[in-house]
Amino acid sequence: MEIPANEKAAILAQALPYIKRYAGKTIVVKYGGAAMVNEGLRAAVAEDLVLMAAVGIRAVLVHGGGPEIDSMLRRVGKEPVFVGGLRYTDEETMEIVQMVLAGKVNKDLVGLLGRAGGKALGLCGLDGGLLSAARMGKGGAAGGQQSDLGLVGDIRAVNADVLRRALDGGYVPVVATVAGGLDGDPNSYNVNADTAAASIAVALGAEKLVLLTDVPGILRDLGDSGTLIKEMPRSGIEALVREGILSKGMIPKVECCARAVDGGVGRAHIIDGRVPHALLVELFSDAGIGTMIS
């Protein structure tokens, strides 16, 4: 159904103050879930990023690619292995992770943005020393009881200058989350994309971190979308954990948002990537979408 001209004008008028607010600001988007595998949603995300860049927003796209990695592993006769929800990454798996993420998925996204009329530059954490990580190993990054995950890394440094140069040149950096080692460590590391996006947002002093997910946001009742928490302070996260409101799958995403806000990022958002043009709804409308942590 065709939208009447007056309604189109009202939408544009509502977007104008937000366009002015975010022009020149950096927004880091973590891309994953259904929005990566559904062709219609993929096209919508690309169009959103191109529009953001066109109005002066310095957009960075950070992506994973779990389903593609699983598919390639099975094609070579190797079954994916997960420990506590994280991918166990031996040397052979790491080769496939690097090939799929930095090669196929990354370049497919660069091509998608180009076809949508944008300028994109594909990078992984190895390029220019963009991401440096230490092996999580037994105990994990925080010294817990986590089992050995192999070549899974915890980010220790971000060379933000690599991204700034790309942004200054008018490009949308598209970052695959493969990191290099520290202090002469020759290994490459598989890095969680949510964590990488948070670290990149902090290093760039981003205005926003936006996580595209497969849920509406943080729900007080997982079975009721009407219980969406639209906005909450950083200080409220621990209470939600204690109350059992945050599910196991949501806790890591909320922790990444907390890391970003603690590091100086203005706001972090968890939004539903299954909604077409969710990025534009969040950025340029009064209602917004999903959960904002500030």
N, C-alpha and C positions, 0 to 999 in steps of 0.2 A: 504494500500500500504506500502510495506516495505521501510523503510528509508535507503538509501545507507550508507555504513560503514563510508565513509569520512564525510558525513553530521552529523552522530552520533558523530564522533570524534570532529567536529567543535563545536557542542552543548556543549559537555563536557569541551572543552578547554575554551569556553566563560564563563562557570559556575565556573571554578576553582578560579579566583580571588575573586569572590563573596563568595564562600565557605570559603576561607581563611579570608576574611574580617569579616564575621559574626560568625565564630567559637568562641565559648565561650560567645557570646553576647545573650541577652534576647530579644525575639520577642513575643509580645502578639497579639494573633489573636482573633478577635470577630467573632463568627460563627453564621450565621442566614440566613434567606431568603431561596431562591430556593436551595442553596447548602445543606440545612438541610433536605429537603423533597424529593429531587431527588436521587434515590439510586446510580446512576452512579456518581453524583457529591459528594455524601457522601463518597464513596469509594476513589475518587480522593483526597479529603481533607485529609482523613486518611493517604493515601500513602504519601502525601506531608509532613505532620507532622512527620511521621516516618522517612522519608529521612532527614528532617531538624535535627531531634534529632541524626540521625546516623552520620551526619557530624559535630556534636558538638554544634549545636544551642540549646539554652535553650528556648524551645517553651512552651508557656502557652496558652491554649484554653479556652476562655470564651464564654458561650453559653446562648441563650434564649430558647424559645420553645412556642411561642405564638399560633401557630395552634394546637399543642397538648393540650395546656391548654383549648383553646376554645372547642375542641372536648370533653374533659372530662367534662367540665362544662355542655355542652348540654346533655351528657349521664346521668347526674344526674338531668336534668330538669332545669338547671340554664342558662339563656341567658347571654353571655358576655356583659359587659357595659363599654363603653369608654368615657372619658371626655377629650376633647382637644387632642385626639390621644393617651392618656395614659389609661391603664386599671384601672377601679375602682375596688378596692380590699377590700371587706368586710371580716369578719373573716372566713366565709365558703369558699369564693374564695381563701383566703390566704392558707387555708389547702390544697386545690386542687393544687394551684401554687407550694407549697412546695413538695407535693407528686409527681407531674408530673415532675418538673424540677430536684429536687434533687434525686428523685427515678428513674423514668423510663427514661427520656431523658438523664440524666447524665450517668447512667449505660449503656445505649445502646451505647453511644459514647465511653465509656471506652472499652466496648467489641469490638466495631468496630476497634479501634486503636490496640487492642491486636491481632485481626485476621489479621491485616495488618503487624504484626511483631513488633509492638512497645510495650513500657511499659507505661501505663497510670494509673493515680491515680485520682479517682473521688472525688471531694470536693464540698461543698457549703459554703456560707459565714458564716454559723454557726460553721463549723469545725475549732477548734482552735482559735475561734474569728477572723476568716479571714476577714470578712466584718462587720463593725458596721455602723448602719444607724439611722437617726432621721426621724420621720414621717414628710412628706412634708406638709400634711394638707392644710388648706386654705392659699392661697398666695404662696404655693410652696416653693422650696428651696431658691429662690431669692427674695421672697417677692412680687411677682406679683399678678395678680388678678385670679389666678388659683383656680378652685373649689376644694372642699375637695375630695381627691382621696382615702380615707380610709387608708389601711395599705400599702401604697406606700412609700418607703424610699429614702432618700438622703444620700449617703455614706459620713460618717464623718471620718472614720479611716479604714486603711488596715493593717492587720498584715502580712507583707510581709515575715516574717521569716517562716511561714507555707509553703509558696510556694518555698522559697529558699531551705528548707530541702528536699522537693520533687524533685526539680531540681538537687540538689547535689546528690541525690540517683539515678539519671538517668531516672526519670519519667517525663512524660508530664502531668502536672496538668490540669485537666478538671474541670472548675469551673462553677457551677450553681449559678445564681445570686439571691440567697435568703440570706438576711442579718439579723444579730441579732440586738437587740436594745442597746442603750447606758445607762450607769449609772443605771443598775438594771431594765431597761425596759424589761419585759418578752416577748414582741411581736417579731414575725418574720416579716420581711418586704420584699415586692416585689420590686426589684430594676431593673431599666432599664439596659439592658445588654451592650449597647454602653457606658453608663456612667461608669458602673462597670469596663469595659475593660480599659477605659482611666485612672481611678483611680489606677487600678492594675499596669498598665504600668508605671505611675509616681512613685508609691511606690517601684517598682523593678528597677527603673532607666533604663528602657528598651531602646534598640537601636531603635526599631520600634514598632508602633501600626498599625495593619492592620485590617480594617473593611471589611468583605466580605458582599457585598450588592447585590441588584438585578438591579443595573444600572451600566453603564460603568465607572462612576466616576462623577465629576462635569462637566456638559455640559452648555455652554453658551446658547444653544438652545436645549430644551428638545427633540425636534423632529428631531435633527440632530446629530448623533453620531460622525460626523466629527468635531464638535465644542468642543470636549473633552479638558479640561484644564489639561494638563499632569503634570504640576508642578506650584506651586505658593507659595509665602512666607506667613507666618502667618499674616503678616500685611495687606494682600490683602483681608482677609475674610470680613471685615466690608464693603468694597467697593462693593463686590458681593451682600451682603445683601441689600445695599442701591439701587443698580441697579436692584434688583428684579431677579437676575440670579439664586439665590438659591431658590428652591421650599420648601414648608412647610416640606415635608418629609426629605429633605436633610439638612435643617438647624440644627436639633439636632445632626446629625452625624458630621457635620463640627464643631459645637461647642465642641463636644467631642474631635475631633482632635486638636482643638485650646487649650483645657484644657490640653491635653497630652503634646503638644509642649511647652506651657507655663510652665509646670511642669518639663521640662528638658528632655523629650523624644526626641531622635534625629530627627525622621521623623514619620509622620502619613500618612497612605495611605487609600484611599477609592477605592476598586477594585471590579470588577465584578465577584461575586461568581458563576455565571452561566457558566463561562468559565472553562472547565476542567483543573485542575492543575494550577489555577490562582496564587496560592501562589508561586509555583516554577518559573513561568514566571516573577513574580514581583521581586523575590529575586535573581534569578540566571541568568538573561538575561540583555543585554544592553538596550533593548527597554523598559522593564518593562510593566506595565499595570495599567490603572486607573489614579487617581490623587494623587500626592504626595504633602503634606503640610510640609514645613520645616521652 
